[in-house]
Amino acid sequence: MSSQNKIIRVLLVDDHKIVRDGIKVLLQDEADIEVVGEAVNGKHALEVLNEITPDLLIIDINMPVMNGIECVHEVVKNYPGVKILALTMLNEQEHIKNMIAAGAGGYILKNSGKEELIDAIKTVTSGQNYFSDEVKNIIMMNIVKRKTAGSKIEGEPIPLTNREKDVLKYIVQEFTNQEIAEKLFISVRTVDAHRRNLLEKTGARNTAGLVKFALENNII
């Protein structure tokens, strides 16, 4: 099966050569993953992207000249077909949230093992999200902390999709899930999924919290 798989072309972006070399060693025996380029910072990565088109960018956050978050913003805008996996030592909520908001499909830490790195590469390249257990725990702990303390998480908010905004507008107007489904020509199950996503993204505990979020962010 693997012989028929498309080879995943990877561009490594990290200012430490020893890290890039280490990743290449970990991946050298993987027949369906190939490192096709390297860059030492975000600006360099954008220059390399003018020459080659990888499937996946594996990128650090803290780098000179242009950091990973700034680079990801540019990659998403100019190379939308390239998937992005953050590989970093930074496990603070602000960095995680800003990297996800910028467009990264995955976030793992540099203490991850070979199996997790390969799993993350394949998952993100397939279009799904991948977050290491430690990263997921940090996200969940901060959501809980935000709900109990009512404090804002530092960093940019994770943007809502247009459909999520549509659903939120109807929620504010006190429409039921069934009524929203009929208005938007989607299933009740889909409305319920959007509602769950809205609660997770906004940190709201209930419908009242969603209404408050909508008012504070001028979504109505």
MOWOVEN-V815319 format. One record per residue. N is the residue number from 1. OMEGA is omega in whole degrees, -180 to 180 (999 if undefined). BURIAL is # if it has 24 or more other ideal C-beta (glycine too) atoms within 12 Angstrom, else .. D_LAST is the distance of its C-alpha to the last C-alpha in Angstrom with 2 decimals. Layout:
n omega burial d_last
N OMEGA BURIAL D_LAST
N OMEGA BURIAL D_LAST
//
This chain:
n omega burial d_last
1 -177 . 50.08
2 -180 . 49.31
3 180 . 51.71
4 -179 . 49.57
5 174 . 46.31
6 178 . 44.80
7 179 . 45.57
8 -179 # 42.55
9 -172 # 42.92
10 171 # 41.82
11 180 # 41.38
12 179 # 41.93
13 180 # 40.36
14 -177 # 41.83
15 178 # 43.83
16 -178 . 46.47
17 -178 . 49.08
18 177 . 50.25
19 179 # 46.83
20 179 # 46.71
21 180 . 50.32
22 178 . 49.60
23 180 # 46.77
24 178 # 49.07
25 180 . 51.78
26 -174 # 49.48
27 -170 # 48.46
28 -180 . 51.85
29 -179 . 52.97
30 -174 # 49.82
31 -175 . 50.86
32 175 . 47.34
33 -179 # 45.86
34 175 # 47.10
35 -174 # 46.32
36 180 # 46.41
37 178 # 45.56
38 177 # 45.01
39 -174 # 43.25
40 175 # 43.61
41 -177 # 40.16
42 -180 # 36.89
43 178 . 38.36
44 179 # 41.40
45 180 # 39.31
46 177 # 37.61
47 179 . 41.14
48 180 # 42.40
49 174 # 39.54
50 -176 . 40.91
51 -177 . 44.10
52 178 . 43.17
53 178 . 40.34
54 173 # 40.05
55 -172 # 38.08
56 173 # 37.02
57 171 # 36.64
58 -167 # 37.78
59 174 # 36.69
60 179 # 37.13
61 -177 # 34.72
62 177 # 37.06
63 178 # 39.11
64 176 . 40.52
65 176 . 39.49
66 -177 # 36.15
67 -175 # 34.71
68 -178 # 33.39
69 177 # 29.66
70 -179 # 30.03
71 -178 # 32.19
72 176 # 29.83
73 -178 # 27.05
74 -179 # 29.70
75 180 # 31.06
76 -178 # 27.76
77 -172 . 27.20
78 -180 . 30.81
79 -173 # 32.24
80 -180 . 29.53
81 -178 . 32.30
82 177 # 33.57
83 -174 # 32.48
84 176 # 32.32
85 176 # 33.85
86 177 # 33.83
87 -168 # 37.23
88 173 # 37.49
89 -173 . 38.95
90 -178 # 35.69
91 177 # 34.15
92 -179 # 31.77
93 -176 # 28.16
94 180 . 26.94
95 -180 # 29.04
96 -176 # 28.13
97 -179 # 24.37
98 179 # 24.67
99 178 # 27.06
100 179 # 24.87
101 180 # 21.86
102 177 # 24.30
103 179 # 25.21
104 179 # 28.17
105 -180 # 28.80
106 -179 # 31.16
107 176 # 32.26
108 -177 # 35.74
109 -175 # 38.08
110 174 # 41.46
111 177 . 43.26
112 178 # 42.34
113 -178 . 45.32
114 -177 . 46.37
115 -179 . 45.20
116 178 # 41.66
117 -179 # 41.52
118 178 # 42.71
119 180 # 40.36
120 180 # 37.38
121 -177 # 38.59
122 -179 # 38.95
123 -178 # 35.69
124 180 # 33.52
125 180 # 35.51
126 178 . 34.89
127 179 . 31.13
128 178 . 30.43
129 176 # 29.43
130 175 # 32.16
131 179 # 32.03
132 -177 # 35.23
133 -179 . 35.56
134 179 . 35.63
135 178 # 32.38
136 179 . 30.69
137 179 . 32.13
138 179 # 30.82
139 -178 # 27.25
140 180 . 27.57
141 -179 . 29.29
142 175 # 26.60
143 179 # 23.83
144 -180 . 26.04
145 -179 . 26.76
146 -179 # 23.13
147 -176 . 22.43
148 -177 . 25.55
149 -178 . 25.41
150 -178 . 21.68
151 179 . 22.30
152 172 . 20.45
153 179 # 22.27
154 176 . 23.66
155 -178 . 22.84
156 176 . 20.03
157 175 . 17.29
158 -173 # 17.87
159 176 . 15.41
160 175 # 13.26
161 178 . 14.39
162 -180 . 12.58
163 177 . 13.46
164 177 # 12.21
165 178 # 8.66
166 180 # 9.30
167 -179 # 10.76
168 179 # 8.19
169 179 # 5.70
170 177 # 9.07
171 180 # 10.11
172 -180 # 7.67
173 175 . 9.18
174 174 . 12.47
175 175 . 13.84
176 177 . 16.86
177 179 # 17.69
178 -180 . 20.10
179 178 . 17.74
180 179 # 15.22
181 -180 . 18.41
182 -180 . 19.54
183 -174 . 16.40
184 179 # 16.46
185 176 . 20.29
186 -178 . 20.69
187 177 . 22.65
188 179 . 21.64
189 179 . 23.18
190 177 . 20.92
191 -180 # 17.79
192 178 . 19.53
193 177 . 20.23
194 180 # 16.64
195 179 # 15.80
196 178 . 18.79
197 179 . 17.84
198 179 # 14.43
199 -178 # 16.46
200 -177 # 19.03
201 -176 # 17.03
202 -177 # 14.95
203 180 # 18.01
204 180 # 16.37
205 -174 . 19.03
206 -178 . 17.25
207 179 # 14.24
208 178 . 13.94
209 178 # 13.93
210 178 # 11.09
211 179 # 8.94
212 179 . 10.45
213 -179 # 9.85
214 179 # 6.06
215 -178 . 6.54
216 -176 . 9.46
217 176 . 8.32
218 -179 . 5.59
219 -178 # 3.81
220 999 . 0.00
//
